[in-house]
Every structure is written in C-alpha cells, then in structure tokens.
Amino acid sequence: MHKILLLFILFVGFTSCQKFESFQENDPSYASEGYFIKTSLSESDLSNFRVEKPLPIEQISDMYVDEKYLYVADYARGLHIFKNPKDAKPDPLLFINIPALRKFTVKDGFIICDNGNDLISFKISGLNLIGNSSQITDTFVANKANFGLVNRKASLFTFPNYPTERNIYFECPDSVDFVVEWEKKVIDKKLNCYR
C-alpha cells in the first residue's frame, strides 16, 4: 500500500507544473529561450458564443463526422461545420465560436464539449435549412429551436495553463484565467515556472 501511495505521489509530482525559484541562475538552459503568454481569456470571455460564417482552421484539436456533416474543433477558438463530408473537399457551412474548446462529441442534435473548465452542451439543429454559408442569418441563430446553450456543468475539468512542451521554463499564468496561446522567445526576465 505504501509503495502505491509513493508511486502516486511521484507521478503527480512529475506531471504537474512546478515553480522553481532558487537554482535558475545556475541552470545553463535558463539563459536561452522560454515560453511567454501570447493570448489569454478571462472567465467572462467563456460565455461569448456566436455563430459566424466559415473561418480558416488554425489548429485542429478534435474531429467528428456523420452522414451529413464534418465537425472540426479548432483549439481554443471553436467548431467548424462542413457539409458533404464524403467529398474530397467538404463545403464550409459555419463556425461556432466556443472560446476555450478542446474536445467535443455530437449526439442527437447536441454538441457536447469542454469550454475552459466547464462541460457545456449546445442544441444545433436546422443545419439542413442552411443552403450555404451566405444564408447564416440572425434569424437562424435567434431561433432557440435551432441553436443555443442548453446546459453547463461548471469546474469539471482543469484547463492546461502550461505549454505542451516539457523541460522548459515559462511565464507563470498567475494573473490570467486561461492561456490559449504561448510564444517561444529569448528570455528577458525571470521565468519562475518550469515543466
């Protein structure tokens, strides 16, 4: 039992974000590059849902396809929906802005996804009524039978407020809620977070 507890403590220690403040000046890797916060969101930004005309995809984080549509999650931006998913080049239909989206699924006319630390579900029906992307109107979005937030379960997840790379120094995200984009550059100030 003690071995299992010790292994668990070691696992948590190795996988979590840690602050190191005492040995940076002696660490040769510290003098080079680190990761800095480029784009962040506040908790209030997470409720900024809207339907827009198609946008270019920047960073795919998840995908789902059914008989009629291809759904592509764009990391920390939202969800792209395409018609004719079996074609070599599916037709872009619309984009749903979901500010801190990472993963999702589609079931029975609902999109269920994460948004920051929350689990949310959208009703998304009536897509068949949109002939092409130029027909997305305020009327379609305003009709609650077609589109709208149905449910939110708060604080079910922990949004990764650290870069995906390992063995690097990065700017501690103490003053922001959600970091959605990092940039690597030459270190010009002390970075106290290490992963």
C-alpha positions as CSV (number, residue, x, y, z in Angstrom):
1,M,0.0,0.0,0.0
2,H,2.8,2.4,0.9
3,K,4.5,1.6,-2.5
4,I,1.3,2.5,-4.4
5,L,1.0,5.8,-2.4
6,L,4.6,6.6,-3.1
7,L,4.3,5.9,-6.8
8,F,1.2,8.1,-7.0
9,I,2.9,11.0,-5.2
10,L,5.9,10.7,-7.6
11,F,3.6,10.5,-10.7
12,V,1.7,13.7,-9.6
13,G,5.0,15.4,-8.9
14,F,6.4,14.6,-12.3
15,T,3.3,15.5,-14.3
16,S,2.3,18.8,-12.6
17,C,3.5,22.3,-13.2
18,Q,6.1,23.3,-10.7
19,K,7.7,26.5,-9.6
20,F,11.5,26.7,-9.2
21,E,13.0,29.9,-7.9
22,S,16.4,29.1,-6.4
23,F,18.6,27.5,-9.0
24,Q,17.7,29.4,-12.2
25,E,20.9,31.4,-12.3
26,N,23.0,28.2,-12.2
27,D,20.9,26.4,-14.9
28,P,22.5,26.8,-18.3
29,S,19.2,26.1,-20.1
30,Y,17.7,29.1,-18.4
31,A,19.8,31.6,-20.3
32,S,18.2,30.7,-23.7
33,E,14.6,30.6,-24.6
34,G,11.3,30.3,-22.7
35,Y,7.5,30.4,-23.3
36,F,5.5,33.6,-22.7
37,I,1.8,34.1,-22.7
38,K,0.7,35.4,-26.1
39,T,-3.1,35.1,-25.9
40,S,-5.4,34.5,-22.9
41,L,-9.0,34.5,-21.9
42,S,-10.9,35.6,-18.8
43,E,-13.7,33.7,-17.2
44,S,-16.2,36.2,-18.6
45,D,-14.9,35.5,-22.2
46,L,-16.1,31.9,-22.0
47,S,-19.8,32.9,-22.5
48,N,-19.1,34.6,-25.8
49,F,-20.8,32.0,-28.0
50,R,-21.9,33.0,-31.5
51,V,-22.4,31.5,-34.9
52,E,-20.4,33.0,-37.7
53,K,-19.7,32.4,-41.4
54,P,-16.9,29.9,-42.1
55,L,-13.3,30.9,-41.0
56,P,-10.0,29.3,-41.8
57,I,-8.9,26.5,-39.5
58,E,-5.8,27.3,-37.4
59,Q,-5.2,24.3,-35.0
60,I,-7.2,21.1,-35.2
61,S,-7.8,19.5,-31.8
62,D,-10.6,17.1,-32.5
63,M,-12.9,15.9,-35.3
64,Y,-16.2,14.1,-35.8
65,V,-18.0,13.0,-38.9
66,D,-21.5,11.7,-39.5
67,E,-23.5,11.1,-42.7
68,K,-24.3,14.8,-43.3
69,Y,-21.6,16.9,-41.6
70,L,-17.9,17.1,-40.7
71,Y,-17.2,18.8,-37.4
72,V,-13.7,20.1,-36.7
73,A,-12.6,21.6,-33.4
74,D,-10.2,24.5,-33.6
75,Y,-8.2,24.6,-30.4
76,A,-9.4,27.4,-28.0
77,R,-11.4,29.0,-30.9
78,G,-14.5,27.0,-31.7
79,L,-16.1,24.5,-34.0
80,H,-16.1,24.4,-37.8
81,I,-19.0,22.6,-39.5
82,F,-18.8,21.4,-43.1
83,K,-21.4,19.9,-45.4
84,N,-20.8,16.9,-47.7
85,P,-18.2,15.2,-45.5
86,K,-17.6,12.4,-48.0
87,D,-16.4,14.8,-50.8
88,A,-12.7,15.3,-51.3
89,K,-13.3,19.0,-50.4
90,P,-16.3,19.4,-48.0
91,D,-18.3,22.6,-48.2
92,P,-17.7,25.0,-45.2
93,L,-21.1,25.8,-43.6
94,L,-20.5,27.8,-40.4
95,F,-18.3,28.4,-37.4
96,I,-19.4,28.3,-33.8
97,N,-17.2,30.5,-31.6
98,I,-16.5,28.5,-28.4
99,P,-13.6,30.4,-26.8
100,A,-11.8,27.6,-24.8
101,L,-12.9,24.5,-26.7
102,R,-10.5,21.5,-26.8
103,K,-12.6,18.3,-27.3
104,F,-16.3,17.6,-28.2
105,T,-18.8,15.0,-29.4
106,V,-22.1,15.2,-31.3
107,K,-25.1,13.2,-30.2
108,D,-28.8,13.5,-31.1
109,G,-28.6,17.1,-32.4
110,F,-26.4,18.3,-29.5
111,I,-22.8,19.3,-29.4
112,I,-21.3,18.4,-26.0
113,C,-17.8,19.9,-25.4
114,D,-15.5,21.4,-22.9
115,N,-15.1,25.1,-22.6
116,G,-12.3,26.1,-20.2
117,N,-13.0,24.1,-17.0
118,D,-16.7,23.6,-17.9
119,L,-18.7,21.0,-19.7
120,I,-21.4,22.5,-22.0
121,S,-24.0,21.3,-24.4
122,F,-25.5,23.1,-27.4
123,K,-28.6,22.4,-29.4
124,I,-27.6,22.5,-33.0
125,S,-30.4,21.6,-35.4
126,G,-31.8,23.1,-38.5
127,L,-28.4,22.9,-40.3
128,N,-30.3,21.3,-43.2
129,L,-32.2,24.6,-43.6
130,I,-29.0,26.4,-44.4
131,G,-28.3,26.1,-48.1
132,N,-24.8,27.6,-48.0
133,S,-22.7,29.8,-45.7
134,S,-24.2,33.0,-47.0
135,Q,-27.6,32.0,-45.6
136,I,-26.5,32.1,-41.9
137,T,-28.7,34.8,-40.6
138,D,-29.6,36.4,-37.2
139,T,-33.0,34.7,-37.6
140,F,-31.4,31.3,-37.7
141,V,-29.3,31.9,-34.6
142,A,-32.1,33.7,-32.7
143,N,-34.4,30.7,-33.1
144,K,-33.9,28.7,-30.0
145,A,-35.2,25.6,-31.7
146,N,-32.1,25.7,-33.9
147,F,-29.3,26.9,-31.8
148,G,-28.5,27.7,-28.2
149,L,-26.7,26.7,-25.0
150,V,-28.7,24.0,-23.2
151,N,-26.6,23.1,-20.2
152,R,-23.4,23.9,-18.3
153,K,-21.6,21.9,-15.6
154,A,-19.0,24.2,-14.0
155,S,-15.5,23.2,-13.0
156,L,-15.4,19.6,-14.2
157,F,-12.0,19.9,-15.9
158,T,-8.7,21.6,-15.4
159,F,-7.7,23.7,-18.4
160,P,-3.9,23.2,-19.2
161,N,-2.4,26.6,-18.3
162,Y,1.1,25.5,-19.5
163,P,2.8,24.8,-22.8
164,T,2.7,21.3,-24.3
165,E,6.5,21.1,-24.4
166,R,8.4,19.7,-21.5
167,N,11.7,20.6,-19.7
168,I,11.1,24.3,-20.4
169,Y,10.7,27.5,-18.4
170,F,7.5,29.5,-19.0
171,E,5.8,32.6,-17.7
172,C,3.6,31.7,-14.7
173,P,-0.1,32.3,-15.6
174,D,-1.0,33.6,-12.2
175,S,-2.7,36.7,-13.5
176,V,-4.8,35.1,-16.2
177,D,-7.6,32.6,-16.2
178,F,-6.9,30.6,-19.4
179,V,-3.8,30.7,-21.6
180,V,-4.8,29.7,-25.1
181,E,-1.6,30.6,-27.0
182,W,2.1,30.6,-26.0
183,E,5.1,32.1,-27.8
184,K,8.7,31.0,-27.6
185,K,11.3,33.7,-27.4
186,V,14.5,34.7,-25.8
187,I,14.2,35.0,-22.0
188,D,14.5,38.7,-21.0
189,K,13.1,38.3,-17.4
190,K,13.0,35.7,-14.7
191,L,10.6,32.8,-15.5
192,N,9.6,31.0,-12.3
193,C,7.5,28.2,-13.8
194,Y,9.1,25.0,-15.2
195,R,7.6,21.9,-16.7
